[in-house]
Structure formats: structure tokens, C-alpha cells
């Protein structure tokens, strides 16, 4: 499963379709708590709220997986899909938008729509502008609440962390929170500095969110298994330690290359996954620290 997340993050939808056989991807369905379920096939985790008012879904992975996602939804509820909330603009989270928009309204932070409209270069890939039907039709600046299925589903804009359009979704009665890619479990996180992201901002966003999250809440990360508040705190603490290490290195006059050669992040070897390597993350943190906020 981890390998799928790595491939999904590195390749655009079209490139991935050419290099991976989506017919072999299975969409796993996990009950999280209350009315909330999690779906995962390839790409970002999907959260689903089901009930008498219909289905509210958070993110939708890749277009080729939409039939399988719809089939998975049908095993949970026969009610219609009414709303999709995008946690950010990356293609492994919004790839199914266009096909899902046939029946559902898409909601997102205004920066998600702006970035999807123009496309971008990311990880040496040219991301083309999204087709009109894939774009969010309702955008917000601070947040929005959907009063469905017996609970308010709160979509809250977090300060720039993974990107500048990050949204965290609270399923208040079910006691579940979808963190988007402001929290992942695959190792060093991908922080999209060119989309307004910030490692320091990710830490600050988590600090703002933690007081709002009940201690016993279930946490759905952008990538990875259902987690706990303790897992989120540990992730935040590790990020803080790494930023402090790189900051001290820069202040002592070291270059990024010197810190990489010294294997500065050796204590965090468990985070050195297939996607973001330690040397890459040193460079990202250093660039973030050298950018005025």
C-alpha cells in the first residue's frame, strides 16, 4: 500500500495511468467511527460521512478509480453523493472531481480553485489546468459547515502548511478529523513550497488545530492508516525538532550540502521513506527558513 502512495505522489494522473494498471488497485473500506468511513485505493485517503441526508466525501483520488470508489460507496450507503470537500489541490486528492461532479457539489478553499485553474509545475511535472467541471463550485476563505447526517461537518482552512489551500475536516459528532496532507504517516512529509506551503506553517497549523481536537478523536491522515491525537502530536514534535536542527546548522554558517553530507537527519532514519528522502527534506526546511514569513 505504501508503494501506491509514493507512486501517486510522484506522477501526474495521465502519467500514472500510463505506468500503473488501475485495474489491479483495490479500494479498501474501513469504518472509522460514528457515521464516518475511510476509503483508500491509490492517492490520498478519502473520508466519507453517510446518513439519511446522503453522502459527504472528502477528496476523491484519481479519475480511473472513480468506478471503484463509487462501488465502494455503494457498499456503505445507497444514498446519493451530495458534496465533495477537497483538502487541497494536488492531483492525488482531486483527480476524481470531474466525474464525481456529475452528482455532487465540490467545495474547497479559494486557493484550491485558483491553483487548479492555472495548473503548476510540481516535482518536475507540468500539471495542466483542470477542466471546468473538476473545479470547486463553492469556495471559502475561513471555513464552512455542512449540517448533514445528524452532525455539523466543519471544513476549516488551516494556515499554509502542505499548501496555501489546506482544509481540515471535522466530523464533530462522530469525533473524526481528516487532516489532509498536513499530517501523513509515510515519513518526511512533502511540503509544497511552490504552492505556498511551509514546514513552519505546518507546525503552526497543527498547533492551532490541536486545541480543537478531542483527545480521543480518530485522525485520518492524508496518507496512511487511521491514527490518534498522540500520533499527530508526535509528528508535530518531530517536525519541530528537525526545523530546529536545520536552523542551528544555517546559523552556524553551514550550507545545505554540508548538512546533507553530515547526515544531519540520521536520528530520523525511520522517516526516510521512498518518497521524501532526508537530504531532500533538509533542503526544503532550509529554503523555508530562508524565506521571510
NUBALUM-153861 format. One record per residue: residue in one letter; x, y, z of N, C-alpha, C in turn. Coordinates in steps of 0.02 Angstrom, whole numbers, padded with zeros to 5 digits, always signed. Each point is the difference from the previous one (the first is absolute). Layout:
BEGIN
aXYZXYZXYZ ...
This chain:
BEGIN
x+00041-00060+00000-00041+00060+00000+00043+00063+00000 x+00053+00000+00040+00044+00058+00004+00028+00017-00069 x+00018-00051-00038+00027+00011-00067-00048+00039-00044 x-00065-00014+00008-00050+00036-00039+00000+00074+00016 x+00006+00017+00065+00001+00071+00018+00059+00035-00032 x+00058-00034+00000+00060+00030-00028-00009+00014-00074 x-00023-00051-00037-00010+00008-00072-00051+00055-00013 x-00054+00000+00038-00053+00049-00011+00025+00070+00011 x+00043+00009+00047+00025+00067+00015+00050+00024-00052 x+00034-00045-00033+00053+00019-00046-00023+00011-00071 x-00056-00028-00019-00021+00002-00069-00066+00037-00009 x-00007+00033-00057-00064+00031-00016-00051-00054-00016 x-00063+00020-00004-00052-00049-00013+00011-00035-00067 x+00017+00038-00052+00010-00031-00065+00060-00047-00001 x+00055+00023+00030+00060-00041+00002-00011-00063+00041 x-00036+00008+00055-00014-00057+00042-00044-00051-00037 x-00049+00026-00037-00043-00045-00038+00039-00041-00050 x+00054+00030-00027+00039-00036-00049+00046-00052+00033 x+00023+00014+00061+00050-00042+00031-00029-00048+00052 x-00062+00010+00021-00028-00046+00050-00067-00026-00026 x-00012-00063+00012-00062-00031-00019-00050+00009+00056 x-00045+00049-00007-00049+00014+00053-00049-00057+00009 x-00003-00045-00049-00047-00056+00008+00021-00046+00057 x+00063+00005+00021+00025-00041+00054-00005+00033+00068 x-00021+00063+00001-00006+00037+00063-00067-00016+00033 x+00001-00019+00062-00060-00012+00038-00014+00058+00047 x-00062+00020+00006-00019+00053+00045-00021-00031+00066 x+00040+00010+00051-00014-00028+00066-00049+00046+00037 x-00045-00030+00037-00051+00037+00038+00008-00016+00074 x+00007+00052+00040+00010-00008+00072-00049+00044+00038 x-00037-00029+00047-00042+00041+00043+00044+00033+00052 x-00005+00067+00005+00043+00037+00046-00036+00010+00067 x-00058+00033-00001-00040+00011+00059-00065+00034-00020 x-00053-00012+00038-00064+00033-00014-00022-00010-00071 x-00014+00055-00035-00023-00004-00069+00056+00005-00051 x+00063-00003+00023+00057+00014-00043+00038-00064-00018 x+00017-00005-00064+00039-00055-00027+00060+00028-00036 x+00050-00042-00012+00059+00020-00039+00007-00047-00059 x+00013+00028-00059+00013-00038-00060+00072+00013-00021 x+00035-00052-00023+00066+00010-00027+00014-00048-00057 x+00021+00028-00056+00020-00041-00057+00071+00018-00020 x+00008+00059-00031+00065+00029-00016-00008+00075+00006 x+00049+00033+00028-00006+00071+00011-00022+00015+00071 x-00028+00059+00010-00018+00021+00067-00060-00037+00028 x-00002-00005+00066-00056-00032+00033-00065+00037-00011 x-00053-00037-00007-00067+00028-00008-00039-00011+00064 x-00032+00052+00025-00046-00007+00056-00071+00005-00026 x-00045-00038+00030-00069-00002-00023-00046+00004+00060 x-00047+00048-00001-00053+00004+00050-00064-00024-00033 x-00034-00049+00031-00061-00028-00028-00058+00008+00049 x-00060+00006-00028-00059+00005+00042-00061+00014-00043 x-00055+00019+00032-00063+00009-00035+00002+00058-00049 x+00047+00047+00011+00003+00059-00044+00044-00011-00061 x+00031-00058-00005+00044-00013-00056+00072-00008+00021 x+00045+00005-00049+00071-00013+00012+00039+00065-00008 x+00044+00013+00049+00050+00054-00005+00068-00034-00004 x+00039+00018-00050+00064-00032-00011+00056+00051+00002 x+00057-00019+00029+00059+00043+00002+00053-00030-00046 x+00016+00035-00054+00048-00020-00051-00024-00060-00040 x+00032-00012-00058-00025-00052-00045+00053-00033-00044 x+00063+00002+00022+00054-00037-00032+00006+00013-00076 x+00000-00052-00041+00014+00006-00072-00061-00019-00042 x-00007+00032-00058-00057-00012-00044-00009-00073-00019 x+00052-00038-00017-00011-00070-00019-00029-00043+00056 x+00005+00024+00062-00026-00038+00056-00072+00018+00018 x-00029+00049-00034-00067+00022+00018-00052-00057-00001 x-00001-00043-00051-00049-00055+00003+00009-00044+00062 x+00062-00013+00020+00011-00041+00059-00018+00037+00064 x+00013+00066+00000-00019+00040+00058-00076+00001+00008 x-00035+00008-00056-00074-00001+00001-00026-00068+00024 x+00032-00053-00023-00020-00067+00022+00011-00008+00075 x+00055+00027+00025+00015-00004+00072-00051+00041+00039 x-00019+00058-00026-00051+00041+00033-00066-00038+00004 x-00016-00037-00052-00064-00036-00002-00003-00055+00053 x+00058-00024+00023+00000-00051+00053-00013+00031+00068 x+00008+00066+00005-00010+00036+00063-00070+00030+00004 x-00022+00030-00056-00064+00034-00001-00029+00002-00070 x-00066-00004-00005-00034+00005-00064-00022+00072-00013 x+00014+00044+00046-00018+00070-00007+00045+00034-00052 x-00022+00056-00029+00041+00034-00051+00059+00037+00029 x+00053+00006-00039+00057+00042+00017-00020+00073-00012 x+00001+00041+00053-00024+00068-00006+00056+00053+00000 x+00051-00012+00039+00053+00050+00006+00069-00033+00001 x+00049+00034-00031+00070-00020+00005+00039+00060+00027 x+00041-00011+00050+00044+00051+00027+00071-00019-00019 x+00035+00045-00035+00070-00012-00017+00045+00030+00054 x+00047-00040+00026+00045+00026+00052+00055+00044-00028 x+00017-00009-00064+00048+00044-00035-00002-00018-00074 x+00043+00030-00040-00009-00004-00073+00038-00058-00032 x+00043-00036+00034+00042-00051-00032-00040-00055-00033 x+00027-00024-00056-00036-00045-00045-00018-00067+00031 x+00036-00021+00052-00017-00064+00031-00057+00007+00051 x-00026+00061+00006-00057+00013+00044-00061+00027-00038 x+00011+00028-00059-00056+00030-00037-00010-00032-00068 x+00037-00054-00015-00003-00029-00067-00068-00026-00021 x-00041-00018+00049-00067-00025-00017-00053+00053-00004 x+00018+00064+00011-00049+00054+00003-00047+00002-00060 x+00028-00001-00059-00041+00011-00060-00055-00052-00006 x+00015-00063+00013-00051-00052-00006-00048+00001+00059 x+00024+00016+00059-00043+00003+00058-00047+00061-00003 x+00020+00051-00036-00041+00061-00004-00066-00011-00037 x-00008-00058-00030-00063-00015-00033-00058+00000+00049 x+00015-00018+00063-00054-00003+00050+00014+00040+00063 x+00062+00024+00008+00019+00032+00063+00027+00071-00011 x-00013+00044+00048+00029+00066+00000+00069-00004+00033 x+00049+00034-00030+00069-00002+00025+00015+00064+00038 x+00026-00008+00061+00017+00057+00043+00075-00001+00015 x+00030+00059+00005+00071+00003+00017+00018+00071+00018 x+00060+00009+00030+00025+00067+00012+00012+00034-00067 x-00006+00066+00000+00004+00037-00063+00067-00010-00036 x+00054-00012+00038+00065-00010-00031+00004-00066-00038 x-00042-00049+00019-00002-00063-00036-00026+00012-00071 x-00055+00037-00005-00028+00016-00066+00050+00041-00042 x+00033+00049+00032+00047+00042-00036+00057-00041-00029 x+00027-00047+00039+00056-00040-00024-00022-00051-00051 x-00058-00028+00008-00025-00047-00050-00014+00035-00067 x-00020+00062+00003-00016+00038-00060+00062+00010-00045 x+00057+00012+00031+00060+00017-00038+00050-00057-00007 x-00006-00052+00041+00049-00053-00002+00065+00022+00032 x+00050-00042-00002+00063+00017+00032+00053-00050-00020 x+00063+00017+00016+00054-00048-00006+00015-00027+00069 x-00001-00066+00008+00011-00030+00066+00039-00064-00009 x+00054-00007+00039+00041-00061-00004+00022-00013-00072 x+00020+00054-00035+00022-00005-00069-00054-00023-00048 x-00062+00007+00021-00057-00018-00043-00040+00063-00016 x-00025+00004-00061-00043+00055-00019-00073-00022+00010 x-00033+00029+00050-00069-00017+00014-00045+00047-00040 x-00038-00028-00044-00042+00040-00044-00059+00030+00039 x-00027+00057-00023-00060+00028+00031-00057-00051-00001 x-00040+00000+00053-00055-00047+00006-00056+00018-00048 x-00036-00051-00023-00059+00015-00041-00054+00032+00044 x-00044+00040-00029-00048+00039+00040-00041-00041+00048 x-00023-00059-00021-00044-00038+00044+00037-00030+00060 x+00067+00001-00001+00038-00026+00057+00010+00053+00054 x-00015+00062-00016+00013+00055+00047-00052+00004+00056 x+00021+00020+00060-00049+00012+00053-00049+00054-00021 x-00064-00010+00014-00051+00050-00018-00017+00044+00060 x+00021-00020+00059-00010+00040+00060+00067+00004+00036 x+00024+00062+00009+00064+00009+00034-00010+00043+00063 x+00048-00005+00045-00003+00037+00062+00069+00024+00018 x+00003+00048+00047+00063+00026+00024+00019-00030+00067 x-00046-00001+00047+00015-00024+00067-00028-00070+00013 x-00060-00013-00023-00029-00065+00012-00074-00002-00017 x-00029-00058+00005-00071-00009-00014-00024-00062+00037 x-00064-00001+00017-00030-00057+00034-00057-00028-00041 x-00002-00066-00005-00055-00035-00032-00039-00037+00054 x-00064+00016+00007-00042-00029+00052-00037-00060-00029 x+00034-00057+00001-00027-00060-00031+00013-00061+00044 x-00043-00050-00007+00009-00064+00032+00008+00005+00076 x-00038+00047+00028-00003+00006+00073+00059+00033+00032 x+00044+00031-00039+00058+00034+00030+00025+00055-00047 x+00027+00054+00028+00032+00049-00043+00068-00026-00023 x+00009+00000-00066+00065-00017-00029+00036+00066-00013 x+00052+00013+00039+00034+00065-00004+00063-00005-00043 x+00003+00040-00052+00060+00005-00041+00035+00065+00019 x+00060-00007+00028+00035+00057+00028+00066+00011-00037 x+00010+00060-00026+00063+00016-00034+00056+00006+00052 x+00053-00038-00011+00059+00005+00042+00050+00047-00031 x+00041+00032+00042+00050+00045-00028+00047-00040-00045 x+00033+00033-00048+00041-00036-00049+00050-00048+00032 x-00007-00064-00019+00045-00052+00025+00021-00044-00058 x-00041-00049-00017+00014-00041-00058-00005+00042-00064 x-00053+00042-00005-00008+00049-00053-00033+00062+00032 x-00019+00048-00041-00034+00059+00027-00077-00007-00004 x-00023-00060-00018-00072-00011-00005-00024-00057+00042 x+00038-00016+00052-00016-00059+00041-00065+00007+00039 x-00038-00054+00001-00062-00003+00039+00001-00062+00043 x-00019+00008+00062-00007-00056+00047-00074-00008+00013 x-00024-00062+00000-00072-00012+00006-00016-00036+00065 x-00046+00030+00039-00022-00027+00064-00069-00032-00007 x-00005-00063+00016-00065-00033+00006-00015+00000+00075 x-00037+00050+00021-00001+00018+00071-00032-00053+00045 x-00057-00026-00018-00033-00050+00042+00036-00068-00004 x+00024-00017-00058+00035-00064-00008+00069+00002+00031 x+00025+00061+00015+00065+00009+00033+00057-00025-00045 x-00003+00022-00063+00051-00018-00049+00024+00064-00035 x+00065+00003-00013+00029+00058-00034+00042-00024-00059 x-00013+00027-00059+00042-00013-00059+00049+00058-00006 x+00065-00015+00006+00051+00052+00002+00027+00018-00069 x-00022-00033-00053+00032+00013-00064+00074-00015+00006 x+00041+00031-00043+00072-00015+00001+00039+00043+00049 x-00035+00034+00046+00035+00032+00056+00023-00052+00051 x-00021-00063-00010+00022-00056+00041+00001-00062-00043 x+00059-00031-00006+00008-00062-00037+00042-00048+00042 x-00003-00064-00018+00037-00049+00040+00055-00035-00039 x+00014+00022-00062+00049-00035-00041+00072+00021+00013 x+00011+00050+00043+00067+00023+00015+00006+00075-00007 x+00057+00024-00025+00008+00072-00011-00057+00024-00045 x-00038+00051+00020-00057+00021-00041+00022+00040-00061 x-00040-00003-00052+00009+00043-00058-00032+00067+00016 x+00041+00052+00002-00025+00068+00012+00009+00039-00065 x-00055+00020-00030+00001+00032-00066+00013+00075+00008 x+00063+00018+00005+00018+00070+00010-00023+00043-00059 x+00001-00028-00059-00021+00038-00059-00075+00011-00004 x-00038-00036+00042-00072+00012+00005-00017+00036+00065 x+00048+00038+00025-00012+00039+00060+00008-00038+00065 x+00026-00062-00004+00007-00040+00061+00060+00023+00042 x+00004-00027+00060+00053+00018+00047+00006-00053+00054 x+00062-00022+00014+00010-00049+00053-00018+00033+00067 x+00023+00062+00009-00018+00036+00062-00075+00012+00004 x-00030+00012-00057-00072+00010-00002-00038-00063+00017 x+00027-00058-00021-00032-00064+00016+00000-00010+00076 x+00056+00015+00032+00004-00006+00073-00050+00047+00033 x-00002+00062-00024-00045+00050+00029-00073-00019-00012 x-00015-00029-00058-00068-00021-00014-00022-00054+00048 x+00044-00049+00012-00016-00053+00047-00010+00028+00070 x+00042+00049+00019-00007+00031+00066-00067+00035+00007 x-00025+00030-00053-00065+00033+00003-00056-00050+00003 x+00009-00056-00033-00053-00050-00005-00006-00045+00062 x+00056-00016+00030-00001-00048+00056-00048+00018+00056 x-00003+00064+00021-00048+00016+00054-00073-00011-00020 x-00014-00005-00065-00068-00010-00024-00017-00074-00010 x+00049-00044+00007-00010-00071-00012-00005-00037+00067 x-00055-00035+00013-00006-00038+00062+00055-00052+00006 x+00022-00012+00061+00057-00045+00011-00013-00071-00026 x-00063-00021-00001-00016-00068-00023-00024-00003-00072 x+00010+00054-00038-00022+00001-00070+00041-00048-00042 x-00033-00026-00053+00035-00039-00050+00025+00048-00054 x+00063-00008-00020+00031+00045-00049+00011-00038-00066 x-00028+00027-00054+00014-00026-00066+00055+00043-00031 x+00059-00029-00011+00054+00039-00032-00011+00005-00075 x+00036+00045-00032-00006+00003-00073+00022-00064-00033 x+00050-00033+00029+00024-00064-00023+00018-00042+00061 x-00024-00061+00003+00017-00043+00055-00062-00025+00037 x+00010-00043+00049-00055-00029+00037-00032+00049+00049 x-00061-00017+00022-00033+00041+00051+00045+00005+00061 x+00006+00062+00025+00048+00014+00053-00033+00032+00060 x+00041+00020+00049-00025+00030+00061+00028+00070+00009 x-00027+00036+00049+00026+00066+00016+00073-00006+00023 x+00016-00053+00035+00070-00011+00022+00046-00005-00061 x-00023-00035-00053+00039-00006-00061+00011+00069-00032 x-00053+00040-00001+00005+00067-00029+00049+00043+00040 x-00003-00004+00066+00047+00038+00042+00072-00022-00011 x+00011-00065-00008+00067-00025-00012+00027+00025-00067 x-00043-00001-00050+00018+00026-00066+00020+00073+00005 x-00040+00039+00035+00014+00072+00008+00066+00011+00038 x+00011-00040+00053+00061+00007+00039+00062-00016-00040 x-00005-00051-00042+00058-00019-00042+00015+00055-00051 x-00052+00028-00030+00011+00055-00046+00035+00058+00035 x-00021+00016+00060+00029+00055+00038+00074-00013+00014 x+00016-00061+00018+00070-00018+00013+00043+00007-00063 x-00027-00021-00056+00037+00004-00063+00012+00072-00020 x-00052+00041+00006+00008+00071-00017+00053+00032+00045 x+00001-00017+00063+00050+00027+00046+00070-00021-00020 x+00008-00063-00020+00066-00025-00021+00026+00038-00062 x-00043+00006-00049+00020+00034-00062+00013+00074+00014 x-00040+00030+00042+00008+00071+00017+00068+00011+00033 x+00019-00044+00046+00065+00007+00034+00057-00008-00051 x-00009-00047-00047+00050-00009-00051+00010+00062-00042 x-00055+00031-00021+00004+00060-00041+00032+00058+00039 x-00019+00007+00063+00027+00055+00041+00074-00009+00013 x+00024-00062-00001+00072-00012+00009+00039+00008-00064 x-00034+00017-00054+00033+00012-00063+00004-00060-00047 x-00032-00054+00017+00002-00059-00042-00046+00007-00060 x+00021-00030-00055-00042-00002-00059-00045-00061+00002 x-00050-00001-00043-00043-00059-00005+00042-00061-00017 x+00046+00008-00046+00042-00056-00020+00041-00027+00058 x+00026+00044+00042+00039-00023+00058-00044-00040+00048 x-00060+00025+00012-00045-00035+00046-00020-00068-00029 x-00009-00002-00065-00016-00064-00032+00058-00049+00006 x+00061+00026-00012+00059-00043+00003+00011-00026+00071 x-00018+00041+00051+00008-00020+00070-00057-00046+00023 x-00047-00012-00046-00057-00043+00017-00036+00027+00062 x-00018+00063-00004-00029+00036+00056-00062-00035+00028 x-00039-00030-00043-00063-00030+00022+00005-00075+00014 x+00060-00023+00013+00010-00071+00015-00044-00024+00058 x-00012+00041+00052-00043-00023+00055-00072-00014-00022 x-00017+00022-00060-00069-00008-00025-00001-00048-00059 x+00043-00049+00001+00006-00047-00056-00065-00038-00012 x-00041-00008+00051-00064-00035-00008-00047+00039-00046 x+00012+00064-00008-00041+00042-00044+00026+00000-00071 x+00056-00030-00013+00032+00004-00066-00033-00050-00047 x-00059+00016-00023-00039-00046-00041+00019+00004-00073 x-00042-00032-00041+00012-00003-00072-00017+00066-00035 x-00042+00040+00030-00023+00061-00032+00048+00058+00014 x-00001+00028+00060+00044+00056+00017+00059-00026+00040 x+00060+00012-00026+00061-00022+00032+00024+00054+00049 x+00044-00020+00047+00026+00046+00050+00034+00060-00033 x+00042-00012-00050+00035+00056-00033-00048+00049-00032 x-00053-00027-00030-00050+00044-00030-00035+00042+00053 x-00015-00031+00056-00036+00037+00052+00044+00053+00032 x+00064-00013+00007+00046+00052+00025-00003+00061-00045 x+00001-00011-00066-00002+00055-00047-00066+00038+00004 x-00055-00036+00009-00066+00033+00005-00004+00042+00063 x+00023-00028+00056-00003+00037+00063+00045+00061-00003 x+00060-00007-00029+00045+00056-00005-00030+00055-00044 x-00029-00019-00056-00031+00050-00044-00057+00035+00036 x-00039-00038+00038-00055+00031+00038+00026+00049+00052 x+00053-00020+00035+00028+00043+00052+00031+00064-00029 x+00024-00004-00061+00031+00058-00032-00051+00044-00036 x-00063-00020+00005-00055+00041-00029-00034+00039+00055 x-00007+00064-00009-00032+00042+00050-00073-00017+00005 x-00026-00002+00062-00071-00014+00010-00034+00062+00029 
